[in-house]
């Protein structure tokens, strides 16, 4: 895991995207969902493989993956759309477990996910919306998400509040 986290910091967007996809797979793979892979219960080594994934969520926290993934959500360079999409996927998988909600919120993930709802790829928008739904576990959290929404005139003054309305519409779809 530390090697994969180091690859998240690589200068190549392709390497960063691949590393984020690996994090997502390690965090979210259902060990019972091997598709066509059939497990022979008499083969002990196959049973050991079933318990290997997903990795314990504490391993991700100890590997300092939270801050790096949140940074990747904010990338604005050529090739960054795929990096953002894969980082959003990894965070979504990690936020399926409540223990990492607060670290991601503290690292600044909320405004970045709201930004992805506006201008991310369609897949990234889905990951962002699903993550926000995972995070909206209480009235307090939902208020924190709403407080992170840029106001109608924040940034794009010429859009007449369209960006704000778009975020609100998508947020209501996912979180209410």
N, C-alpha and C positions, 0 to 999 in steps of 0.2 A: 504493500500500500504506500509506503513512503516514496518509492520510485515513481509510482503513478502520480502522486501529489506533486513531485518535482517536475514531472512532464507537463502539469497544468501551467507551470511558470515558463515553459519553453517559448522561444520567440516565434515559432511557427504556429499559425492558427490551425493548421491541419493536425499537428501533434497535440495541441491543446484540446481540440474537439475530440480527438480519439481518446485522450486521457480522461476527459469528462464522461465520455460514453462508457469507459471501463468502470469508472466510479459508479455510474448509474446501474450498470449490470451487477456489480458487486453488492450494492446496497439493496437492490430490489428484486433480484431473481428469486422466484418462488422455487424452493428446492423440490417441490412435488410436481412442478410443471416442466418436465424435461421433454415434452412433446412426444416424439416418436421413440425417445430413449426409454427403454423398458428396464426396470430394475429387477434383478433376480435376487430375492431375499435370502437365498442360500449363499450368495457371494458377499462376504463381509466387506470387501474393499468397495463394492458398489454402494453399500449402505453408508459407509463413511463419506462417500462423495455427496450423498443426499444432504447430510448435515453441514456441509462446508459453506453453503450459500443460503441466504445472504449473510454477509459478515456481521458480526456484532456491531451495533451502532456506535458503541464506545470507541472502537478502533478508529472510526472516522473522526470522532472528536479529538482523539489523541494525536491523529496525524495532521491536525490543523487544516482540514480540508474546507471548513466553513468559509473562512475569509477569502481564500483563493477562488472558490466558486462564485462568491458574490462579486468579486472583482471582475471575473470573466463576464458576468452579466452586463457590466457597464462598458465593455470594449466597443470602440468605435473605429475600427480599421478594416482594411480590405480582408475579407474572409471571416469577419467577426460574427456574421449572422449564424453560421454553423456552430461556432464556439458558444455563442449565447444560447442557442437551441440545446446543445448537449449539456451545458452547465445548468440550464433550467431543468432538464431531464434529471440530472444527478441530484439537484436540490429537491425536486419533487419526490424522488425515491427516498431521500434521507428524511424529508419532512413527513413521511408517512408514519414516522415514529415521533411521538410527542417530545421526547427528551432533547431533540435538536431544534425545536421551534424557537426557543428563546435565543440560542446562539445565532441563528440565522437572522432573526429580527434585529438583534444587537449589532450585527455586522452590516446592517443597512440593506437587507434584501427587499424590504417592502417597496420602496420607491422604484427600485430597479425592475421588480416584477410588474408593477403598474405601468412602467414605461414599455415593457415587453408586450403588455396587452394592447398598446397603441401601435408599436412599430416593429414588433418581432415577427418572425415567420409564423405562419399559421400553426405549425407544430409547437413553436416556442410559446405562442399565445395560449395554447391548450395546456402546456406544462405549467405556465405561470398561473393561469386560472385555477388549475387543480391544486397547486401549491397554496395559493391564497385560500382556497376552500379548506385545505388541511389546517392552515394557520388560524382560520376564523372559528376557533373552538369556544369562544366566550364572547360576551358583549364587549368586554374590555379590549380583546384582540380585534374584534370587528371595528371598534372605534379607532384603534391604532392604524388599521389598514386604511380606513376612511380619511384619517388625518394625514396620511402620506400621499393622498391624491392631489396632484397639482391643481391649483385653482383655475378658474376659467381664463384668467389673464396671465398665468405664470408661463413665461417663455414665449409662446406664440400668440402675440396680440392680434394678429390678423385673422385668426381662425374663428373669431366670434364665440369662443367657448366650445367649439365642436370637439376638440380633443378631450376636454373635461367630460362632456356628455357621453362620448364614446367609451371612456374608461368607466364611468358610472354604469352605463348599460351593460358592459361586459362583467363588471364586478357584481352587479345584481344577478346576472345569469349564473355566475359561479358560486356566490356566497350567500344568497338569500333564498 
